[in-house]
């Protein structure tokens, strides 16, 4: 789902980071692709610019996004491996 839920216990910026990560991992935004600009994302997801910045901070910390000053944010190439899903104890 690509919508921000105000009723979610998760912070809005975490929800946005998860949406963008999902788009990266599924190939909507392939490695090396420039992400939409901050203003575009604020309109698309109906969030403030600070929310977009915090979401991008999370993605940078995960190694999924690289930001180049005056050029924008790009999907990392190559992508880091996806975190393994937690396996429930037997």
MMTF fields as JSON, N, C-alpha, C and O atoms, coordinates in Angstrom:
{
  "mmtfVersion": "1.0.0",
  "mmtfProducer": "UNKNOWN",
  "numBonds": 359,
  "numAtoms": 360,
  "numGroups": 90,
  "numChains": 1,
  "numModels": 1,
  "chainsPerModel": [1],
  "groupsPerChain": [90],
  "chainIdList": ["A"],
  "bondAtomList": [4, 2, 8, 6, 12, 10, 16, 14, 20, 18, 24, 22, 28, 26, 32, 30, 36, 34, 40, 38, 44, 42, 48, 46, 52, 50, 56, 54, 60, 58, 64, 62, 68, 66, 72, 70, 76, 74, 80, 78, 84, 82, 88, 86, 92, 90, 96, 94, 100, 98, 104, 102, 108, 106, 112, 110, 116, 114, 120, 118, 124, 122, 128, 126, 132, 130, 136, 134, 140, 138, 144, 142, 148, 146, 152, 150, 156, 154, 160, 158, 164, 162, 168, 166, 172, 170, 176, 174, 180, 178, 184, 182, 188, 186, 192, 190, 196, 194, 200, 198, 204, 202, 208, 206, 212, 210, 216, 214, 220, 218, 224, 222, 228, 226, 232, 230, 236, 234, 240, 238, 244, 242, 248, 246, 252, 250, 256, 254, 260, 258, 264, 262, 268, 266, 272, 270, 276, 274, 280, 278, 284, 282, 288, 286, 292, 290, 296, 294, 300, 298, 304, 302, 308, 306, 312, 310, 316, 314, 320, 318, 324, 322, 328, 326, 332, 330, 336, 334, 340, 338, 344, 342, 348, 346, 352, 350, 356, 354],
  "bondOrderList": [1, 1, 1, 1, 1, 1, 1, 1, 1, 1, 1, 1, 1, 1, 1, 1, 1, 1, 1, 1, 1, 1, 1, 1, 1, 1, 1, 1, 1, 1, 1, 1, 1, 1, 1, 1, 1, 1, 1, 1, 1, 1, 1, 1, 1, 1, 1, 1, 1, 1, 1, 1, 1, 1, 1, 1, 1, 1, 1, 1, 1, 1, 1, 1, 1, 1, 1, 1, 1, 1, 1, 1, 1, 1, 1, 1, 1, 1, 1, 1, 1, 1, 1, 1, 1, 1, 1, 1, 1],
  "groupList": [{"groupName": "UNK", "atomNameList": ["N", "CA", "C", "O"], "elementList": ["N", "C", "C", "O"], "formalChargeList": [0, 0, 0, 0], "bondAtomList": [1, 0, 2, 1, 3, 2], "bondOrderList": [1, 1, 2], "singleLetterCode": "X", "chemCompType": "L-PEPTIDE LINKING"}],
  "groupTypeList": [0, 0, 0, 0, 0, 0, 0, 0, 0, 0, 0, 0, 0, 0, 0, 0, 0, 0, 0, 0, 0, 0, 0, 0, 0, 0, 0, 0, 0, 0, 0, 0, 0, 0, 0, 0, 0, 0, 0, 0, 0, 0, 0, 0, 0, 0, 0, 0, 0, 0, 0, 0, 0, 0, 0, 0, 0, 0, 0, 0, 0, 0, 0, 0, 0, 0, 0, 0, 0, 0, 0, 0, 0, 0, 0, 0, 0, 0, 0, 0, 0, 0, 0, 0, 0, 0, 0, 0, 0, 0],
  "groupIdList": [1, 2, 3, 4, 5, 6, 7, 8, 9, 10, 11, 12, 13, 14, 15, 16, 17, 18, 19, 20, 21, 22, 23, 24, 25, 26, 27, 28, 29, 30, 31, 32, 33, 34, 35, 36, 37, 38, 39, 40, 41, 42, 43, 44, 45, 46, 47, 48, 49, 50, 51, 52, 53, 54, 55, 56, 57, 58, 59, 60, 61, 62, 63, 64, 65, 66, 67, 68, 69, 70, 71, 72, 73, 74, 75, 76, 77, 78, 79, 80, 81, 82, 83, 84, 85, 86, 87, 88, 89, 90],
  "secStructList": [7, 7, 1, 7, 7, 6, 6, 1, 1, 1, 7, 2, 2, 2, 2, 2, 2, 2, 2, 2, 2, 2, 2, 2, 2, 6, 6, 1, 1, 7, 6, 6, 7, 5, 7, 7, 7, 2, 2, 2, 2, 2, 2, 2, 2, 6, 7, 7, 2, 2, 2, 2, 2, 2, 2, 2, 2, 2, 2, 2, 2, 6, 6, 1, 3, 3, 3, 3, 6, 6, 6, 3, 3, 3, 3, 7, 1, 1, 7, 7, 7, 7, 7, 7, 7, 7, 7, 7, 7, 7],
  "xCoordList": [0.848, 0.0, 0.89, 1.857, 0.56, 1.375, 0.708, 0.871, -0.031, -0.709, -0.179, 0.157, -0.115, 0.262, -0.994, -2.031, -0.906, -2.051, -1.863, -0.95, -2.705, -2.59, -2.936, -2.588, -3.618, -4.002, -2.931, -3.066, -1.881, -0.822, -0.012, 0.204, 0.438, 1.309, 2.717, 3.503, 3.025, 4.331, 4.353, 3.363, 5.491, 5.625, 5.413, 5.689, 4.921, 4.646, 5.928, 5.901, 7.044, 8.288, 8.766, 9.385, 8.491, 8.842, 7.961, 8.429, 6.675, 5.783, 6.243, 6.251, 6.627, 7.088, 8.378, 8.53, 9.297, 10.543, 10.238, 10.874, 9.277, 8.905, 8.292, 8.551, 7.484, 6.876, 7.961, 7.954, 8.89, 9.961, 10.864, 11.274, 11.178, 12.002, 11.318, 11.968, 10.019, 9.283, 9.375, 9.546, 9.261, 9.363, 10.771, 10.934, 11.774, 13.146, 13.33, 13.834, 12.926, 13.132, 12.338, 12.747, 11.194, 10.378, 10.728, 10.142, 11.676, 12.122, 11.371, 11.645, 10.431, 9.767, 10.825, 10.809, 11.739, 12.898, 14.138, 14.66, 14.622, 15.795, 17.08, 17.118, 18.131, 19.414, 19.885, 19.801, 20.381, 20.889, 19.837, 20.172, 18.568, 17.476, 17.384, 17.549, 17.115, 16.885, 15.482, 14.519, 15.375, 14.071, 13.329, 13.951, 12.001, 11.267, 11.784, 12.258, 11.687, 12.156, 11.302, 10.194, 11.849, 11.175, 9.778, 8.813, 9.676, 8.392, 7.385, 6.217, 7.835, 6.958, 6.441, 5.258, 7.328, 6.908, 5.975, 5.063, 6.185, 5.28, 3.853, 2.887, 3.731, 2.405, 1.833, 0.658, 2.664, 2.201, 1.696, 0.667, 2.432, 2.075, 1.368, 0.995, 1.185, 0.494, 1.155, 0.503, 2.468, 3.27, 4.11, 4.209, 4.704, 5.562, 6.966, 7.354, 7.738, 9.099, 10.008, 10.903, 9.781, 10.589, 10.36, 11.282, 9.141, 8.822, 9.574, 10.127, 9.597, 10.331, 11.814, 12.452, 12.366, 13.797, 14.125, 15.141, 13.273, 13.531, 13.433, 14.209, 12.488, 12.365, 13.627, 14.147, 14.111, 15.335, 16.544, 17.447, 16.571, 17.653, 17.693, 18.764, 16.517, 16.442, 16.989, 17.785, 16.562, 16.994, 18.488, 19.146, 19.028, 20.486, 21.218, 22.225, 20.709, 21.334, 21.325, 22.225, 20.311, 20.215, 21.043, 21.157, 21.615, 22.423, 21.61, 22.144, 20.324, 19.466, 19.466, 19.16, 19.814, 19.744, 21.047, 21.638, 21.467, 22.624, 22.146, 21.484, 22.474, 22.057, 23.28, 24.309, 23.143, 24.206, 23.74, 22.689, 24.523, 24.149, 23.831, 24.576, 22.73, 22.251, 21.835, 21.538, 21.807, 21.372, 20.192, 19.387, 20.084, 18.962, 19.397, 20.578, 18.406, 18.649, 18.47, 17.549, 19.362, 19.39, 19.373, 19.861, 18.804, 18.824, 20.256, 20.904, 20.744, 22.117, 22.32, 21.411, 23.52, 23.871, 25.277, 26.24, 25.414, 24.387, 23.605, 24.03, 22.458, 21.629, 22.213, 22.749, 22.116, 22.502, 21.489, 20.347, 21.889, 20.921, 19.749, 19.895, 18.605, 17.415, 17.611, 18.18, 17.141, 17.256, 16.435, 15.35, 16.968, 16.265, 15.054, 15.099, 13.99, 12.775, 13.045, 13.738, 12.486, 12.658, 11.977, 10.825, 12.699, 12.15, 11.618, 12.361, 10.333, 9.791, 10.426, 10.72, 10.636, 11.253, 10.353, 9.126, 11.008, 10.255, 9.654, 8.992],
  "yCoordList": [-1.181, 0.0, 1.24, 1.318, 2.198, 3.397, 4.618, 5.735, 4.401, 5.507, 5.623, 4.628, 6.851, 7.118, 6.98, 7.559, 6.223, 6.038, 6.845, 6.565, 7.833, 8.617, 7.793, 8.178, 6.665, 5.818, 4.791, 4.078, 4.714, 3.74, 4.138, 5.324, 3.14, 3.453, 3.865, 4.382, 3.636, 3.972, 5.459, 5.995, 6.116, 7.524, 7.679, 6.76, 8.847, 9.107, 8.984, 8.405, 9.514, 9.439, 7.993, 7.647, 7.142, 5.721, 5.03, 4.182, 5.405, 4.845, 5.238, 4.413, 6.505, 6.973, 6.259, 5.854, 6.104, 5.386, 3.953, 3.444, 3.3, 1.931, 1.875, 0.937, 2.873, 2.927, 3.071, 2.358, 3.994, 4.221, 2.991, 2.59, 2.388, 1.17, 0.081, -0.6, -0.089, -1.113, -0.832, -1.752, 0.441, 0.801, 0.534, 0.157, 0.728, 0.442, -1.067, -1.526, -1.827, -3.286, -3.996, -5.058, -3.414, -4.047, -3.553, -4.005, -2.632, -2.188, -0.998, -0.588, -0.437, 0.785, 1.883, 2.649, 1.939, 2.834, 1.945, 1.534, 1.637, 0.769, 1.452, 2.675, 0.666, 1.243, 2.319, 2.154, 3.418, 4.522, 5.551, 6.619, 5.241, 6.143, 7.31, 7.15, 8.482, 9.657, 9.548, 9.308, 9.725, 9.711, 11.012, 12.024, 10.988, 12.255, 13.278, 12.912, 14.533, 15.593, 15.725, 15.196, 16.437, 16.643, 17.244, 16.779, 18.266, 18.92, 17.949, 17.925, 17.163, 16.173, 15.181, 14.843, 14.714, 13.736, 14.358, 13.688, 15.628, 16.262, 16.301, 16.11, 16.549, 16.587, 15.182, 14.943, 14.261, 12.897, 12.191, 11.516, 12.355, 11.639, 12.523, 12.06, 13.798, 14.751, 14.831, 14.707, 15.041, 15.179, 16.444, 17.032, 16.849, 18.027, 17.711, 16.543, 18.738, 18.526, 17.88, 17.109, 18.194, 17.572, 16.068, 15.306, 15.646, 14.215, 13.521, 12.438, 14.143, 13.574, 13.487, 12.469, 14.546, 14.543, 13.439, 12.759, 13.257, 12.208, 10.827, 9.937, 10.636, 9.346, 9.071, 7.956, 10.089, 9.921, 9.674, 8.926, 10.291, 10.026, 8.545, 7.941, 7.964, 6.538, 5.703, 4.788, 6.021, 5.253, 5.416, 4.473, 6.608, 6.807, 5.958, 5.324, 5.945, 5.15, 3.657, 2.924, 3.207, 1.809, 1.512, 0.358, 2.548, 2.363, 2.219, 1.801, 2.559, 2.417, 3.647, 3.559, 4.794, 6.066, 6.838, 6.831, 7.498, 8.385, 9.758, 9.884, 10.79, 12.145, 12.927, 12.96, 13.554, 14.374, 15.818, 16.165, 16.645, 18.05, 18.706, 18.557, 19.423, 20.175, 19.274, 19.775, 17.941, 17.045, 16.176, 15.784, 15.872, 15.081, 13.784, 13.561, 12.936, 11.641, 10.544, 10.583, 9.569, 8.496, 7.155, 7.034, 6.149, 4.79, 4.288, 4.422, 3.706, 3.192, 2.127, 1.354, 2.1, 1.105, 0.619, 1.36, -0.608, -1.642, -1.46, -0.756, -2.115, -2.087, -3.003, -4.063, -2.612, -3.533, -4.679, -4.518, -5.822, -6.926, -6.548, -5.778, -7.113, -6.884, -7.574, -8.664, -6.945, -7.607, -8.889, -8.942, -9.909, -11.185, -11.075, -10.422, -11.709, -11.721, -12.502, -13.52, -12.004, -12.701, -14.056, -14.174, -15.056, -16.41, -16.69, -16.592, -17.037, -17.311, -18.558, -19.52, -18.541, -19.721, -20.937, -20.838, -22.092, -23.351, -23.817, -24.854],
  "zCoordList": [0.0, 0.0, 0.0, 0.758, -0.847, -0.977, -0.369, -0.858, 0.68, 1.36, 2.787, 3.429, 3.257, 4.639, 5.486, 5.162, 6.56, 7.44, 8.72, 9.496, 8.947, 10.179, 11.423, 12.539, 11.232, 12.366, 12.727, 13.721, 11.935, 12.189, 13.421, 13.668, 14.197, 15.331, 14.873, 15.666, 13.603, 13.033, 12.659, 12.162, 12.903, 12.528, 11.022, 10.252, 10.611, 9.2, 8.378, 7.292, 8.866, 8.1, 7.962, 6.955, 8.956, 8.842, 7.8, 7.041, 7.774, 6.759, 5.357, 4.444, 5.196, 3.894, 3.496, 2.344, 4.43, 4.132, 3.693, 2.769, 4.341, 3.981, 2.578, 1.825, 2.23, 0.898, -0.165, -1.168, 0.059, -0.924, -0.998, -2.088, 0.152, 0.128, -0.685, -1.479, -0.496, -1.245, -2.749, -3.548, -3.126, -4.544, -5.081, -6.241, -4.249, -4.659, -4.82, -5.845, -3.822, -3.828, -4.92, -5.388, -5.336, -6.375, -7.781, -8.764, -7.872, -9.186, -9.762, -10.889, -9.013, -9.484, -9.638, -10.6, -8.672, -8.745, -8.825, -7.789, -10.038, -10.173, -9.686, -9.555, -9.418, -8.998, -9.979, -11.196, -9.42, -10.22, -10.603, -11.115, -10.36, -10.724, -9.75, -8.541, -10.306, -9.458, -8.887, -9.616, -7.576, -6.921, -7.213, -7.535, -7.1, -7.248, -6.231, -5.156, -6.577, -5.695, -4.441, -4.353, -3.493, -2.203, -2.39, -1.784, -3.222, -3.443, -4.07, -3.681, -5.026, -5.659, -4.632, -4.627, -3.762, -2.746, -1.717, -1.232, -1.373, -0.406, -0.961, -0.222, -2.261, -2.889, -3.07, -2.791, -3.534, -3.808, -2.55, -2.579, -1.442, -0.21, 0.813, 1.891, 0.469, 1.358, 2.738, 3.775, 2.708, 3.93, 3.802, 2.724, 4.895, 4.887, 4.41, 4.361, 4.056, 3.581, 4.626, 4.28, 5.901, 6.955, 7.018, 7.31, 6.747, 6.736, 5.612, 5.805, 4.435, 3.302, 3.636, 3.367, 4.221, 4.573, 5.569, 5.429, 6.574, 7.574, 6.956, 7.304, 6.042, 5.353, 4.529, 4.535, 3.824, 3.029, 3.931, 3.558, 5.108, 6.076, 6.441, 6.496, 6.69, 7.037, 5.88, 6.09, 4.664, 3.498, 3.236, 2.798, 3.502, 3.377, 4.403, 4.087, 5.645, 6.705, 6.369, 6.778, 5.623, 5.221, 3.969, 3.556, 3.372, 2.172, 0.899, -0.129, 0.947, -0.232, -1.132, -2.321, -0.551, -1.277, -1.07, 0.009, -2.141, -2.087, -2.524, -3.554, -1.753, -2.106, -2.568, -1.894, -3.733, -4.309, -4.255, -4.794, -3.606, -3.425, -4.771, -5.74, -4.813, -5.98, -7.142, -8.226, -6.934, -8.001, -7.591, -8.435, -6.301, -5.84, -5.175, -4.907, -4.919, -4.281, -5.317, -6.133, -5.27, -6.239, -5.516, -4.392, -6.179, -5.638, -5.736, -6.774, -4.642, -4.598, -5.673, -5.979, -6.236, -7.241, -6.936, -7.135, -6.459, -6.3, -4.998, -4.082, -4.954, -3.75, -2.686, -3.01, -1.425, -0.368, -0.297, -0.728, 0.235, 0.332, 1.254, 2.204, 0.936, 1.767, 3.112, 3.174, 4.187, 5.483, 5.465, 4.887, 6.1, 6.133, 7.038, 8.08, 6.635, 7.447, 8.726, 8.725, 9.798, 11.079, 11.012, 10.594, 11.423, 11.421, 12.823, 13.8, 12.928, 14.259, 14.872, 14.162, 16.174, 16.804, 16.674, 16.669, 16.57, 16.401, 17.699, 17.736]
}
